[in-house]
Amino acid sequence: MEFSGRHKSARFDDALFKGVTFFFALLVVLLMVFIFIILLKESMPAIRQFGLGFLYTNEWDPVQQRFGALSAVYGTVVSSIIAIVIAVPVSLGIAVFLTEMAPKRLRVPVGTAIELLASIPSIIYGMWGLFVFAPFLAEHVEPLLIRYLGFLPLFRGTPLGIGMLPAGFILAIMIIPFISSVTRDIFLMVPPMLKESGYGMGATKWEVIKNIVIPFARSGILGAVILGLGRALGETMAVTFVIGNSHSISASLIDPATTISATLANEFTEAVEDIYLSGLVELGLLLFFITFVALALAKLMISRFSYKGERIG
Amino acid sequence: MRRLIAVFTIALFLTAGIVCGASAAVINGAGATFPYPLYARWSFDYAKTTGLKLNYQSIGSGGGIKQIRSKTVDFGASDAPLTARELAEYGLIQFPMAIGGVVPVVNIKGVTAGQLKLTPSALAGIYLGEITRWNDKRIAEINPGLGLPDEAITVVHRSDGSGTTWIFTNYLAKVSKGWEKKAGFGTSVSWPAGVGGKGNEGVATYVKRMPNTIGYVEFAYALQNKLVHVKLENRGKKFIEPTAASFAAAGQGADWKGTPGFSVILTDQPGKDAWPIAGATFILVYKNPDDCVSAKSVLDFFDWSYKNGAASARALDYVAIPKNVYDIMEESWAKEIKCGGKPLWKM
């Protein structure tokens, strides 16, 4: 009797627990839906007025009240690509070093230092970028790029230390801790037996890493990269400080540009006219879509590339 | 128990707040960032003498206009005056509180403050992206002997919407047909050239850090950051140094009485010593306020500031409103602001 009573109440507890956790999970979904609906509703005036032209025109003229998102979308995508191109190899290197090469007493301090980097607020990166990194780029890096790679249209212009490339650099520095610490954790999960077998067959360290560790961790690495990409796409303050905030599309990476989130941070406070505000909200909606598409693509790739154990080496 | 006491203490403070609210212990305002240091100073001094606190959020002129329209604050503040038509539509009146100047600043090797002279057409040409090098003939011929470098000009502008930009572009649109057609004026515009810095401090930093740049900032920022300002030619064909006196000269020449709603724009003013890119910053209040007690407190505060705030304004590099303008202002308060049909302000 007593036992069954206890059993009953335990069952009720379970149901309650399930209900509560389900409610929490639902909350996230509801929040997403609400955000989407509000963004859509607020951007309706702009969608109605500019139609699809909003996506492919480059005019951003608050005086004439004509808006097009192309330069902001272009800046968002390109600065994030630069960041990923720089951050991924560096992060992989860090993760490999920490898990496979570093002496034991170095692993913890270096790992902690990288995790600390991830917790620095982005405004600090922005200020550091503006006061320290930008002058360094302007004096030492960009003149060299212009001199030796200036035959490419990518590296022409005045070396300001402010522009698309510096923004990409800062973003890379910001996402390296994310990608490298996640990748390190995944590398640590590679079964030692697999690696030992590799070494047992006479493989070098490089071969073990290339043929066993990285293939095993493939989907996890992709996940880490997506995490970084997500942060790069939405990063606001650090980019606003160094990208130059110019609504223009230039072939040169040295020239100033702008991103969606930088535009929002800059212009929201003084957007008095309804259509201006609505245009800004539509930019936000676009960012929502871009992030969503990037995530969806990533999920797809993860499921295709995930390690199934079929081929090693 | 300790928690209970804490709750009671908080409740006590809250009720105290409500009771004092009857005489408006706090007046709330929001708007322009440019006069924020000045209003903060005045409010500090005013609280010391009267115990009345002013809570001012410097969220930008656009935000200030929005907040006063939705009646969440007792007064709004804007750097760009509303037009008489807008004022009538929203049921607001506006009055100027202080005058400031926008100053072009440069970073050219060997050029010190006040050395470089610019004409309106040269300044507009630079910002239009038509004059691209410092040794361009159009700059060099007004600056003989200055030895300007053969370097590309980097134009710096504000990336955020701002009353400073409004004043600056309003000036450019007045002096250059090309600018009026291509960019026009507003709190943010479609810039033909250059990089954007966030806030006065953003522009100041860019100009300070990057060689061969030109930017524009509020005068106080130019002073605080020790930036190199230029001399600008005014309507009287005289090259003017930006000083509190030359801003005041721009304010004195303006036709305050004849302009409906005090929508006076102080750019390109005729006075012979007037700095050409000056502007007033305005306060917005309701003509028929819902909350008469707070409305009266707002007027009391600004009246006190007109009368006692000139010295602290000067110390912060602002120019107080001239006495003759203040008299016109008070007249309009007495005439236009009404509470239950009766004038709220008695002269």
Interface residues (C-beta under 8 A of the other chain):
Chain A: E59 W60 D61 P62 V63 Q64 L130 F131 A134 P135 A138 T158 L160 G161 I162 G163 T240 F241 G244 N245 S246 H247 P256 T258 A262 A265 N266 E267 T269 E270 A271 V272
Chain B: I59 G60 S61 G62 G63 I65 K66 A152 T154 S159 D160 G161 S162 A183 G184 F185 G186 T187 S188 V189 S190 W191 G194 V195 G196 G197 K198 G202 T205 Y206 R209 M210 N212
